[in-house]
């Protein structure tokens, strides 16, 4: 059915708006799993392996075509992130809420991202996903807000959502928020 | 470049966990980071000695700051170490705990195997004494006691079996029963594990099996097989190794460095006997590998040594305080191999080669250190303080140790200057032969050159002296007179030639003063014949009423310094009469 509507939409001339989103987070936080969930049922891959470098994924939501740059979170590839800051319309920052040891590392990477010249002055929506919320001893979203100092983010709309990327819990509301924000900031303004 | 800037300002380490009340009492070699379950999540394994009285000894397994398992130890463990027993297919590591005379092997967080060191036969003299006691129909406790006491003095307590020591420590009335009970059993000495390490057998891949290297009180190094824990190789050293480190592959160029209680340091290679490098001035506190080059040792007299793989001493650095533990920090992504040394009262100091480049400040002295992968993080430093606190720090991704002024190429190149010592090449041999045969010729050539040099110098000196002499006395006389009342003056200068010949036309006069209009400023003197007075007139206009001076410089063309300076004080301008 979806395919038919898509065809119809294209036929009528309602072309999708294309936006770029950057997906970042430490390794093993679930970035590729989250992106995999946004894709169509038949395009999903069954086993997720650690991303090397980055991978580009495409999916559509609410008549907006997303191009997601799924960056590798391994520390030797984290220096690649900053090369993709330019030209992106939104950021999805995924946090493993069960990894308390590395919360400091997450904060360090987030601070570096926010202070980067390409990001600092721009009004970019940032979606934080507190992933692996199903695991015992995982941090709540309120804990994460204080740990990461999200309340201090000034000029950017942000939202934190507790998710479970394996079952897909919370992902729908999260991507809805991001889509609305990108529509408000980038598409309606034009 | 904001990132490197940030790295400069703040610490290179992130504070992940600081639990001052963890109450862990640890010793060097009593901590390891291992992936015990094979899920990619590395756990911290800590040997907790409970307290200084060594009661309630536990093996604690932590995931971050949460304890996930705990085992009570019966004996006092000396060291723990983790290693792989399989190649590639099984990610989970095996934990070995060296404790008295046995090694406890834990697999998948469960006790798996216990390896016991073989017993050592007792000293022949001791055996003889007990044998005689066995043979005697009537047991004489007193002669046995006397014999054993003499033996104890002769060979020392370390070489005597525990049965004899127990016998001597008993009260006289129980001794009879003790001997009756035990004399029929064969006499052996118990061996004790003093240190443990692992060495990779034949592969550098991330997960590859290693041999267990065990140092014993009996002065041996045992190489244990990774699967059956059988003794594969045995090396006799003669003194108990207290610290063992290994580098390389045992099947290839691998070597095991070891140090003893008296400061001996040496190395074992496969199939070879111990090669002693040196005897250190003090016993070693900790030893670790130094990249691929050799080993680093910190000693009890606050020294920090490094030895090359061949046993050459690379450096000795005096530390500010007593070292407590040392661990190596390999940073392959930066091309560095650092060392972290915990120093009492000075926190943990990071050294690059011999240069101190960073300090991790700690509130309490750090008793033991471990660096490696913990959880999902590659660069983690776990520290346990004397107060029992657990501190885990993570090295920042952007940490740049090269910023430090100690680390620049100039410094390194200064250190690496090699003296070129001429070798006995065919060229040098030929030269020597030529020098011997052509002595007189070589001497003559040298003398010629030397004389020529002296001649050159004297002719130069002569030349200079003549030119200088020419103008030693001023070749002209000046006579100046001031005309007028002011503010306009005229100065009349009579120039007279004092030379016997004519005066060359290379002289000129310069009038100098900032406040006075002088016209002309420069007067070039023409050829002046002997005895001829040449008048030169200078017009001056004074701007203010301050007493003024004018300088007349006598100069010679091509020479910077004036030959003479004449200073003329001008009279104060008289008031104009209306």
Interface residues (C-beta under 8 A of the other chain):
Chain A: X26 X27 X28 X75 X76 X78 X79 X96 X99 X100 X101 X102 X103 X104 X105 X108 X109 X112 X115 X116 X117 X137
Chain B: X2 X3 X6 X14 X15 X16 X17 X40 X64 X65 X66 X333 X374 X375 X376 X377 X378 X379 X380 X392 X394 X396 X397 X398
